Structure formats: structure tokens, C-alpha cells
Amino acid sequence: MSTDSGEMDKVFKALADRTRRLLLDRLHEHNGQTLNELCEHQEMSRQATTQHLAVLEAANLVSTVRRGREKLHYLNPVPLHRVQERWIDKFEHPRLRALSHLKQRAENAMAEKPSFVYVIYIESTPQKVWDALTDAEATATYWGHSNVSDWQPGSSWEHRRTDGSSIADVVGTVAESDPPNRLVTTWAEPGAGSSAESSRVTFDIRPYEQIVRLTVTHEDLRDDAERAEAAQGWAAVLSNLKTYLETGSPLSREPWKVPNR
């Protein structure tokens, strides 16, 4: 059984239970909740809730982040996006794209909560994942933009179009660079000036058994509209990245857009 088939089995098994679907609904309504918050208004024990969350984590539908002594739970839409691509988009893309638009609202009840935490498992190596994120030619293939920089801390970077214009839709600074484990960049609109607000994207690359766990955290997004746009954009980018690394060819060459601040 292929890695992708095994992942899909876990997703469908997790979604088959009504309680787990309700937990996902809770996170869709209010992302980044603690176990105590998720237990509120639920007719089940903390132990039962923990067990259901473990199944959702195993299916990659929920990701977690530690903030001090708390463990925050986030809806991870990447597996759902892959289901949509595999069984919906390729048959009814023009019509159902408008009806079944994959998005994730992230309501930040606390300022220190990340806006988004996305996790995807890739049959690859940390170095190959790092190269795919930082190589201009590779990003042009699966992202539709070229990520251009020397990737040294403090250096600038650009997210350039691949239509021959070399126009940058995103610019920023490399805040941290620890190849092939961690990359942190700021994202801003070109020409906005050094005083303009920017968002912050962190890529954490870690070995996971024989594959790689890639966690993408996008913080400091401006509003609900920008968060909804980021939900669609990152799910598509990461799904395309996974297919590119595992097969050598992306699912789509559409220039995916992710908000730049």
C-alpha cells in the first residue's frame, strides 16, 4: 500500500466518527483551542476527547503547538484539500470549485496564537524539502513563483513571477535560516517601506520515521479575508509540493497565491 493510500485511509477513518467531525467543526469555528476549551459543551470526558484528538492528529487533520504550558489544537486543511483534488476537482473543477471552496477561518482569541499551523507528511528527506522551498527553479515548478535569495539570516528574499517579467509579488527578510531544519521569513508587499506591517512564515522540517514532517506557521495576518485567502493558498501550495517531491511532477502549475502580510 502506498504512503498516499495509507494517509487517505486514516483521513476517512477519522471522518467516519460523528464526534470527531464535531471536534473539527469546533476548530473550524474557533481555531487554536486547548483541550479544556474543546471539552466545553461536549458530553464526554477529557480522556475520550483526548483519544478522539489523537485519531485526528494521526490522520493529520489536527496539528498542535505548544504555547507555554498550553497545547493548542489547529484544524489542518491539507488532507481535505488533497481529497478535493483527487476526487472532486479533476472531475468537476469549474463548477464545484465555486460551490465547495476549501478554506479555514482562524479566529485569534489570543494575540500570541499563530494565525495558521499547517502540517504535511512527505515521502522525502529534510534536505530535499529544504531545497524545494528555497530553490528558484523548483518553486517555479510547483508554486508558480520563484523564491529567490541566498537564504542567509538578514538577507532579503523575493517571491517572483515566472511569466518573464521578474516582478516580485512578495518581498521580505530571512529572519532565521538553519538548513535543512528551519526557515523563518517575513512577508510584505513590494514597495511598502521598512515601516510597513508584515506577516511571518516559519517552515519547520523534521524527520518522521522514514518520511518528513513539514510544519508551516503563518502569523500576523491582517483580517478574516486575508486569513481565508491564506487557508486556500497554503493548502494548495503544500499539496502541490508533496506531489512534486514524491512524483517529480506537480498536480498543477497554477501560480498559487498566499497573502504577503
C-alpha positions as CSV (number, residue, x, y, z in Angstrom):
1,M,0.0,0.0,0.0
2,S,1.4,3.4,-1.0
3,T,2.1,6.2,1.5
4,D,-0.6,8.3,0.0
5,S,-3.2,5.5,0.2
6,G,-2.3,4.9,3.9
7,E,-2.8,8.6,4.6
8,M,-6.2,8.7,2.9
9,D,-7.3,5.6,4.9
10,K,-6.5,7.4,8.1
11,V,-8.4,10.5,7.0
12,F,-11.6,8.7,6.0
13,K,-11.4,6.6,9.2
14,A,-11.1,9.8,11.3
15,L,-14.0,11.5,9.5
16,A,-16.3,8.4,9.8
17,D,-16.9,9.3,13.5
18,R,-19.5,12.0,14.3
19,T,-17.7,13.1,17.4
20,R,-14.5,13.7,15.6
21,R,-16.4,15.7,12.9
22,L,-17.9,17.8,15.6
23,L,-14.4,18.5,17.0
24,L,-13.3,19.6,13.6
25,D,-16.3,21.9,13.4
26,R,-15.3,23.4,16.7
27,L,-11.8,24.1,15.4
28,H,-13.2,25.5,12.2
29,E,-15.3,28.0,14.1
30,H,-12.6,28.9,16.6
31,N,-9.1,27.7,15.8
32,G,-6.2,27.2,18.3
33,Q,-8.2,25.7,21.2
34,T,-6.9,24.0,24.3
35,L,-8.2,20.6,25.5
36,N,-10.2,22.3,28.2
37,E,-11.9,24.6,25.6
38,L,-12.7,21.6,23.3
39,C,-14.2,19.7,26.2
40,E,-16.7,22.5,27.0
41,H,-20.2,21.8,25.8
42,Q,-19.2,18.2,25.0
43,E,-20.9,15.3,26.6
44,M,-17.7,13.2,27.0
45,S,-14.7,13.0,29.3
46,R,-11.3,14.6,28.9
47,Q,-9.9,11.1,28.3
48,A,-12.4,10.4,25.5
49,T,-11.8,13.8,23.9
50,T,-8.0,13.2,24.1
51,Q,-8.4,9.8,22.3
52,H,-10.5,11.4,19.5
53,L,-7.9,14.2,19.1
54,A,-5.2,11.5,18.8
55,V,-7.0,9.9,15.9
56,L,-7.4,13.3,14.2
57,E,-3.7,14.0,14.7
58,A,-2.7,10.6,13.3
59,A,-4.8,11.5,10.2
60,N,-3.0,14.9,10.0
61,L,-6.4,16.6,10.3
62,V,-5.4,18.4,13.5
63,S,-2.0,19.8,14.4
64,T,-0.8,21.1,17.8
65,V,1.5,23.8,19.0
66,R,2.9,24.4,22.5
67,R,2.5,27.9,23.9
68,G,3.9,27.8,27.4
69,R,2.1,25.2,29.4
70,E,-0.8,25.0,27.0
71,K,-1.2,22.8,24.0
72,L,-3.2,24.5,21.2
73,H,-5.1,22.5,18.6
74,Y,-5.5,23.6,15.0
75,L,-7.5,22.4,12.1
76,N,-5.1,21.3,9.3
77,P,-6.9,21.5,5.9
78,V,-4.2,20.0,3.8
79,P,-5.6,16.4,3.8
80,L,-9.0,17.7,3.0
81,H,-7.6,19.7,0.1
82,R,-5.9,16.5,-1.3
83,V,-9.3,14.7,-1.1
84,Q,-10.8,17.6,-3.0
85,E,-8.1,17.5,-5.7
86,R,-8.3,13.7,-6.1
87,W,-12.0,13.0,-6.2
88,I,-13.7,16.4,-6.9
89,D,-11.6,18.9,-8.7
90,K,-10.4,16.7,-11.6
91,F,-14.0,15.8,-12.4
92,E,-16.0,18.9,-11.7
93,H,-13.3,21.6,-11.2
94,P,-15.0,24.6,-12.8
95,R,-18.5,24.1,-11.3
96,L,-17.7,22.7,-7.9
97,R,-14.7,24.9,-7.1
98,A,-17.2,27.8,-6.5
99,L,-19.6,25.6,-4.5
100,S,-17.0,23.7,-2.4
101,H,-14.3,26.2,-1.7
102,L,-11.8,24.8,0.8
103,K,-11.0,27.4,3.4
104,Q,-10.1,27.8,7.0
105,R,-11.1,30.7,9.3
106,A,-8.6,31.3,12.1
107,E,-10.0,33.4,14.9
108,N,-7.2,34.5,17.1
109,A,-8.7,34.9,20.6
110,M,-5.2,35.5,22.0
111,A,-2.6,37.6,20.3
112,E,0.2,35.0,20.8
113,K,-1.7,32.3,18.9
114,P,-0.4,31.7,15.4
115,S,-2.8,32.5,12.6
116,F,-2.3,29.2,10.9
117,V,-0.4,25.9,11.6
118,Y,-0.3,23.6,8.6
119,V,1.3,20.1,8.7
120,I,2.0,17.8,5.8
121,Y,3.9,14.5,5.7
122,I,6.2,14.0,2.6
123,E,8.0,10.9,1.4
124,S,11.3,12.6,1.0
125,T,14.3,13.8,3.0
126,P,14.8,17.1,5.0
127,Q,17.4,18.3,2.5
128,K,15.2,17.7,-0.5
129,V,12.3,19.5,1.2
130,W,14.6,22.4,2.1
131,D,15.8,22.6,-1.5
132,A,12.3,22.5,-2.8
133,L,11.4,25.5,-0.6
134,T,14.4,27.6,-1.4
135,D,15.4,26.7,-5.0
136,A,14.1,29.2,-7.5
137,E,13.6,26.6,-10.3
138,A,11.9,24.2,-8.0
139,T,9.4,26.7,-6.6
140,A,8.7,27.9,-10.1
141,T,7.6,24.4,-11.0
142,Y,5.1,23.6,-8.2
143,W,4.3,27.1,-6.8
144,G,4.2,29.2,-9.9
145,H,6.6,31.7,-8.4
146,S,10.4,31.6,-7.9
147,N,11.7,32.1,-4.3
148,V,14.9,34.0,-4.8
149,S,17.6,34.7,-2.0
150,D,20.9,33.5,-0.7
151,W,18.9,32.4,2.3
152,Q,21.4,33.8,4.9
153,P,20.0,35.4,8.1
154,G,19.3,39.1,7.5
155,S,19.3,38.7,3.7
156,S,16.3,39.8,1.6
157,W,14.2,37.4,-0.4
158,E,11.6,37.7,-3.3
159,H,8.7,35.7,-4.5
160,R,8.9,36.4,-8.2
161,R,6.5,35.7,-11.0
162,T,7.6,33.2,-13.7
163,D,5.9,35.0,-16.7
164,G,9.2,36.6,-17.8
165,S,8.5,39.9,-16.0
166,S,10.6,39.0,-12.9
167,I,8.1,41.0,-10.9
168,A,8.1,40.2,-7.2
169,D,4.6,39.8,-5.6
170,V,6.2,39.3,-2.1
171,V,9.4,40.6,-0.6
172,G,10.8,40.1,2.9
173,T,13.8,39.3,5.0
174,V,15.2,36.0,6.1
175,A,14.8,36.1,9.9
176,E,16.2,32.6,10.6
177,S,18.0,30.1,8.4
178,D,19.1,26.6,9.7
179,P,19.2,24.3,6.7
180,P,17.7,21.8,6.4
181,N,15.7,22.2,9.6
182,R,14.1,25.6,9.9
183,L,13.5,28.7,7.8
184,V,11.7,31.9,9.0
185,T,10.9,34.7,6.6
186,T,8.9,38.0,6.8
187,W,6.4,38.6,4.0
188,A,5.3,42.1,2.8
189,E,4.1,43.9,-0.3
190,P,6.8,45.3,-2.6
191,G,7.5,49.0,-2.2
192,A,5.6,49.2,1.1
193,G,8.6,50.5,3.0
194,S,10.5,49.2,6.0
195,S,7.9,50.5,8.4
196,A,5.0,48.6,6.8
197,E,3.5,45.7,8.7
198,S,4.5,42.3,7.5
199,S,3.4,38.7,8.2
200,R,5.8,35.9,9.3
201,V,6.1,32.4,7.9
202,T,8.0,29.6,9.6
203,F,8.9,26.3,7.9
204,D,9.9,23.6,10.4
205,I,11.3,20.4,8.7
206,R,11.7,17.3,10.8
207,P,12.3,13.6,10.1
208,Y,9.3,11.5,11.0
209,E,10.1,7.8,10.9
210,Q,11.1,7.2,7.2
211,I,9.5,10.4,5.9
212,V,9.4,14.1,6.6
213,R,7.0,16.2,8.7
214,L,6.8,19.8,7.4
215,T,5.0,22.3,9.6
216,V,4.2,25.8,8.2
217,T,3.1,28.5,10.6
218,H,1.8,31.8,9.1
219,E,1.4,34.6,11.7
220,D,0.3,38.2,11.9
221,L,-2.3,38.1,9.0
222,R,-4.4,41.2,8.8
223,D,-8.0,40.2,8.9
224,D,-10.6,37.5,8.2
225,A,-10.4,38.0,4.4
226,E,-6.7,37.6,4.4
227,R,-6.8,34.5,6.7
228,A,-9.4,32.9,4.4
229,E,-7.1,33.6,1.4
230,A,-4.2,32.1,3.2
231,A,-6.2,28.9,4.0
232,Q,-6.8,28.3,0.4
233,G,-3.3,29.3,-0.8
234,W,-1.2,27.3,1.7
235,A,-3.3,24.1,1.4
236,A,-2.8,24.2,-2.4
237,V,0.9,25.0,-2.2
238,L,1.7,22.3,0.3
239,S,-0.4,19.7,-1.5
240,N,1.4,20.6,-4.8
241,L,4.8,20.5,-3.0
242,K,4.1,16.9,-1.7
243,T,3.1,15.6,-5.1
244,Y,6.1,17.3,-6.7
245,L,8.6,15.8,-4.3
246,E,7.0,12.3,-4.4
247,T,6.4,12.0,-8.1
248,G,8.6,14.6,-9.8
249,S,5.7,16.5,-11.2
250,P,3.2,18.8,-9.5
251,L,-0.6,18.4,-9.6
252,S,-1.0,21.9,-11.1
253,R,1.2,24.6,-12.4
254,E,-1.2,27.3,-11.4
255,P,0.6,30.2,-9.6
256,W,-0.9,29.7,-6.1
257,K,-1.4,32.9,-4.2
258,V,-0.7,33.3,-0.4
259,P,-1.2,36.6,1.3
260,N,2.0,38.5,1.7
261,R,1.3,40.2,5.0
